[in-house]
């Protein structure tokens, strides 16, 4: 299994190197407050990393908010059970 993962990783690294080499032209970006000149391959990689980070952040926030909601509901249910249970039992 590790061999397959290693081979896939090497394939994508090689593909990234080829993509970067074939797209070495500079592209200008005007972001309003700064102007950048980046190679096409670097710009593509930067966009990919930003998308990966934003997607991961969105997924993490969704999962953490769901867990927080479930914990709140569980504590409310536990509090309701404690109030309905007789003290002498």
C-alpha contacts under 8 A as a table, 3 or more apart, distances in Angstrom:
res1	aa1	res2	aa2	distance
1	X	4	X	5.26
1	X	5	X	6.40
2	X	5	X	5.11
2	X	6	X	5.99
3	X	6	X	5.05
3	X	7	X	6.09
4	X	7	X	5.12
4	X	8	X	6.17
5	X	8	X	5.13
5	X	9	X	6.07
6	X	9	X	5.05
6	X	10	X	6.11
7	X	10	X	5.07
7	X	11	X	6.09
8	X	11	X	5.02
8	X	12	X	6.32
9	X	12	X	5.26
9	X	13	X	6.18
10	X	13	X	5.02
10	X	14	X	6.08
11	X	14	X	5.17
11	X	15	X	6.11
12	X	15	X	4.90
12	X	16	X	6.03
13	X	16	X	5.05
13	X	17	X	6.25
14	X	17	X	5.08
14	X	18	X	6.22
15	X	18	X	5.12
15	X	19	X	6.01
16	X	19	X	4.99
16	X	20	X	6.01
17	X	20	X	5.12
17	X	21	X	6.10
18	X	21	X	5.06
18	X	22	X	6.09
19	X	22	X	5.24
19	X	23	X	6.13
19	X	41	X	6.39
20	X	23	X	5.20
20	X	24	X	6.13
20	X	40	X	7.29
20	X	41	X	4.33
20	X	42	X	7.05
21	X	24	X	5.56
21	X	41	X	7.58
23	X	39	X	6.92
23	X	40	X	5.32
23	X	41	X	5.48
24	X	39	X	5.24
24	X	40	X	6.04
24	X	41	X	6.52
25	X	39	X	5.35
25	X	40	X	6.08
26	X	37	X	5.97
26	X	38	X	5.24
26	X	39	X	4.26
26	X	40	X	6.18
27	X	37	X	5.54
27	X	38	X	5.44
27	X	39	X	5.89
27	X	40	X	6.11
28	X	35	X	7.10
28	X	36	X	5.67
28	X	37	X	4.54
28	X	38	X	6.59
29	X	35	X	5.62
29	X	36	X	5.05
29	X	37	X	6.35
29	X	38	X	7.88
30	X	33	X	7.62
30	X	34	X	6.22
30	X	35	X	4.50
30	X	36	X	6.48
31	X	34	X	5.46
31	X	35	X	6.09
31	X	36	X	7.93
32	X	35	X	7.40
38	X	42	X	6.36
38	X	43	X	6.09
39	X	42	X	5.31
39	X	43	X	6.23
40	X	43	X	5.07
40	X	44	X	6.11
41	X	44	X	5.09
41	X	45	X	6.14
42	X	45	X	5.00
42	X	46	X	5.98
43	X	46	X	5.01
43	X	47	X	6.12
44	X	47	X	5.14
44	X	48	X	6.17
45	X	48	X	5.00
45	X	49	X	6.18
46	X	49	X	5.15
46	X	50	X	6.11
47	X	50	X	5.16
47	X	51	X	6.06
48	X	51	X	5.15
48	X	52	X	6.08
49	X	52	X	5.00
49	X	53	X	6.10
50	X	53	X	5.14
50	X	54	X	6.08
51	X	54	X	5.16
51	X	55	X	5.93
52	X	55	X	5.14
52	X	56	X	6.06
53	X	56	X	5.09
53	X	57	X	6.06
54	X	57	X	5.02
54	X	58	X	6.08
55	X	58	X	5.11
55	X	59	X	6.17
56	X	59	X	5.11
56	X	60	X	6.02
57	X	60	X	5.07
57	X	61	X	6.07
58	X	61	X	5.21
58	X	62	X	6.16
59	X	62	X	5.12
59	X	63	X	6.20
60	X	63	X	5.22
60	X	64	X	5.97
61	X	64	X	5.15
61	X	65	X	5.95
62	X	65	X	5.37
62	X	66	X	6.23
63	X	66	X	5.14
63	X	67	X	6.18
64	X	67	X	5.06
64	X	68	X	6.09
65	X	68	X	5.01
65	X	69	X	6.15
66	X	69	X	5.09
66	X	70	X	6.19
67	X	70	X	5.05
67	X	71	X	6.14
68	X	71	X	5.16
68	X	72	X	6.20
69	X	72	X	5.12
69	X	73	X	6.24
70	X	73	X	5.12
70	X	74	X	6.09
71	X	74	X	5.02
71	X	75	X	6.12
72	X	75	X	5.21
72	X	76	X	6.21
73	X	76	X	5.07
73	X	77	X	6.19
74	X	77	X	5.11
74	X	78	X	6.11
75	X	78	X	4.98
75	X	79	X	6.02
76	X	79	X	5.05
76	X	80	X	6.13
77	X	80	X	5.03
77	X	81	X	6.18
78	X	81	X	5.13
78	X	82	X	6.22
79	X	82	X	5.12
79	X	83	X	6.35
80	X	83	X	5.21
80	X	84	X	6.37
81	X	84	X	5.22
81	X	85	X	6.10
82	X	85	X	5.36
83	X	86	X	7.79
85	X	89	X	7.55
86	X	89	X	5.60
